[in-house]
Structure formats: structure tokens, C-alpha cells
Amino acid sequence: MSDAKRKIIVGITGASGAVYALRTIRALLQWGVEVHLIVSDYGAYVVESETDLAMKGGNLLELLRAKFGDADLTGDIVRYSNKDLAASISSGSFHTDGMIVVPCSMKTLAGIAHGITGSLIERAADVTLKEGRKLVLVPRETPLNKIHLKNMLAAADAGANILPAMPAFYQKPETITDLADFVAGRILALFGIESKLFEPWQR
Ligand SMILES: Cc1cc2nc3c(=O)[nH]c(=O)nc-3n(C[C@H](O)[C@H](O)[C@H](O)COP(=O)(O)O)c2cc1C
């Protein structure tokens, strides 16, 4: 597995489904991707309440290596504060291969859809769109109101890929990890990475 030169921004926000973020980051690291990671305050809260991963303190890459002892994680993680609007990834001149917001809260979706740029996640997403790079949003909320739906349409109109956290069941998942890997695999596929995290449907 090698893709050492890729740089992908990952934003984790305060929607349920931290496992989707962790399995996506694991897969990116397996492919040697340099992950530029931003975690919102509520993103950290949800990760810590839904998993055993401590988001504050400690080297996140080492924590992930320990958590996913099965995986050969050759990539790297560069971490940013969501409040740091002067970070390198706040500028279009810092080249990346795109950005994933996983899971994406309805609040951050609204901010991105309306170009608010009040946090680094929103700013980096805005920059990703203005530079014509790939932006994948993984919204998680149910049921959806009309505001959520309109914001998804606005983001899609601006060029974002909307990839809802909706695992399929035709691959006969046995674990939560199987379900999360289906979503992670679909995300990576949008970046042209054939991760083999899920079995494509075959008749
Ligand atoms: C335990 C927990 C679960 C949440 N789940 C969701 C969710 O699935 N989807 C969502 O849009 N917001 C959810 N929220 C609300 C967001 O965390 C909240 O709107 C927050 O302001 C999002 O901020 P952020 O986008 O900066 O992370 C949840 C909050 C908590 C505390």
C-alpha cells in the first residue's frame, strides 16, 4: 500500500458516529496518507463518549496504532485546533487532495453550505471548494428537517459530495466495524482509493 504524497484534511464534528471517523482515518493511514486533522469541541466530546479513545493529550497516531493493532499505519497525522483560523490549511496555497468531514453535524453542514468560515473546519471546507478540490461531507442526523435537506443541496450545488452515514447490508455485516468500514470504503473510493474495505454488490 502506498500513496505517500497524498494530503487529506479530515474534520470530525459533534455528530454521532465517531466510529466512522476512526475507521476512515485508519484506512487513510494504511494508505500512507498524511491526515490533516481538525476535531471540533463536540467532535472530541462524541469521540470520547462513543469510543475509548482520549482525544486530549497523547499522540493520536500512537493511540490509533494501539487501538488498531491489526493495521500497518504508515501515514501521519498533523493536528490543528478548530479555533486556529491562521493554520496552513486555512489557505488555498497549501495544497491538499481534498477534505472529508466525518461525521458532519447539521451545524457544521449549515456553516459550510452558507460559507460562514467561523471555525477551521468550516474555513478549510470553504477553501477546498473554492480551490475546486474534493470535499466529502458525511452527514449524520435523523430524521432530517427541510433546513438540513436544503443545506445538503446547497453544499452539493457548491461542489461537495454528500455521502450520508448509511451503511448497506448486502455485504452481510457482522460487526459495527464492518458497517463503519463500508462507509469508510465509500469515502476512500471518492478519492480514487480502492481500499477493499467493502465487497461491491454482485448478482
Ligand atoms: C452525544 C451527542 C450526540 C450528537 N449527535 C448529533 C448528530 O448525530 N447529528 C447532529 O447534527 N448533531 C448532533 N449533536 C449536536 C452537535 O454536537 C451540536 O449541534 C454541536 O453544536 C455541533 O458542533 P460542531 O459541528 O462544531 O461539532 C450531538 C451532540 C451530542 C452531545
The ligand as a Gaussian input file, in Angstrom:
#p B3LYP/6-31G(d) Opt

LIG

0 1
 C      -23.849000      12.967000      22.314000
 C      -24.227000      13.925000      21.237000
 C      -24.627000      13.434000      20.006000
 C      -24.963000      14.309000      18.967000
 N      -25.338000      13.789000      17.775000
 C      -25.599000      14.618000      16.747000
 C      -25.895000      14.083000      15.461000
 O      -25.923000      12.867000      15.230000
 N      -26.070000      14.960000      14.439000
 C      -26.001000      16.320000      14.617000
 O      -26.151000      17.055000      13.637000
 N      -25.743000      16.856000      15.836000
 C      -25.533000      16.035000      16.901000
 N      -25.238000      16.566000      18.133000
 C      -25.284000      18.017000      18.307000
 C      -23.966000      18.687000      17.901000
 O      -22.892000      18.170000      18.655000
 C      -24.102000      20.192000      18.122000
 O      -25.005000      20.742000      17.194000
 C      -22.796000      20.933000      18.044000
 O      -23.031000      22.316000      18.159000
 C      -22.054000      20.639000      16.751000
 O      -20.902000      21.451000      16.697000
 P      -19.707000      21.119000      15.691000
 O      -20.314000      20.946000      14.346000
 O      -18.834000      22.304000      15.795000
 O      -19.067000      19.883000      16.214000
 C      -24.916000      15.709000      19.186000
 C      -24.496000      16.192000      20.430000
 C      -24.171000      15.316000      21.444000
 C      -23.728000      15.876000      22.763000

